């Protein structure tokens, strides 16, 4: 076996996927020796950018790490896992994608181009996250408008996906444009065809949420879009397994069976009927993880504290600008920066009666909450809860009302809700087609009817007189 192929790919050990492959940039001589096209960049160049390395300093599980001590993994490791999972799906789907495109008289991209496009989208799907990830979306980004885009509804609030799109196109576009191969040992299969390149706008389109609608995108890009925004995604196929492993929570999934029974047909991404059991098993595992980990009573108690101080804390260190308008400064905003400041505030340093945006100061009240958070002593105690499963519009308001009313000084009624499956039947069936054994079309929504559309944990929390130890 030619030694040159080993200089073209690095192996990264991963507890979930085994080995993750990563292309290394080659000189023109090395590329020629390996039978590969010349290239200006490789995946390692993307990985080593400040934007992707920054994800090492963004935790995967936000406040849950204070409840599950081993859950210290980052968005960086998750991104590598999603990248790997995306590559597996691209390889598996390519034969049916090629056949269906050819049958429709459309041009067929090389396997290398398809695989590498999905790999890059997987790696960069979270590149726009801020400190505490989704908490940052809800308490900071949502206050700003998303960049104007005719492909989405007006009035959308800013999200980390919007920032990911901006970073991909403005900051990482030249590196993406210089890629010329996918990782592997077969140059004929892995190299792009002549004049092929990845358009950064394809990657930006793939990571968008809600999923953009753009008829101008290549058909194969639109067919693969549900892998990042569908009923199941390469994102949640990684995080369900990774978060369960890192928290020590047992789940049962069969991702390989799901992948083996998926293909690209005339309706786009399609699941063959024998794969429905694996899909239901996965969605149940995802639901279980939400109820056991993300919605844990102490996690939600810490979130109640963080919700009071998060926006003024970010304002103290970042100012009042939208991250979309200040990307260079946003590159330096991570959890290390925030928690370093929070530790100083908790010690009584950098406090002010009237903090100014960006001056690094907060009030004594904000500092006191951070002290409770950092010492894992939430000021809220759960004293009652109910668990509900229901269809769209079917939340039992009377049962929730039995918990009492919120009094934000002393009592909060907290509702933690997850969509166990897509609630709208038409939308569900458009995201993933299902083909029966006899070749007829099946309704995915009907096939998943044993799963509730939504699950909610409603709790009544009462504020303690002082910080109290929350011990699981």
PEZIJO-V732721 format. One line per field, one symbol per residue. burial: # if it has 9 or more other ideal C-beta (glycine too) atoms within 8 Angstrom, else .. A space follows every 50 residues. Layout:
# PEZIJO-V732721
burial->???
This chain:
# PEZIJO-V732721
burial->...##.###..#.#.....#####.#...###.#.#..#.#######.#. #####.############..#.######################.###.# ##......#########################.###.####.#.##... .#...##############.###.#########...#..####..#.#.# .#######...#....#.#############################.#. #.###.###.##.##..######.##.##############.######## ######..##########....##.##.###.###.###.######...# ##..#..#..###..##.######.#######..####.#....#...## ..#.......####.#.#.####....##.######.....####.##.. ##############..##.#..
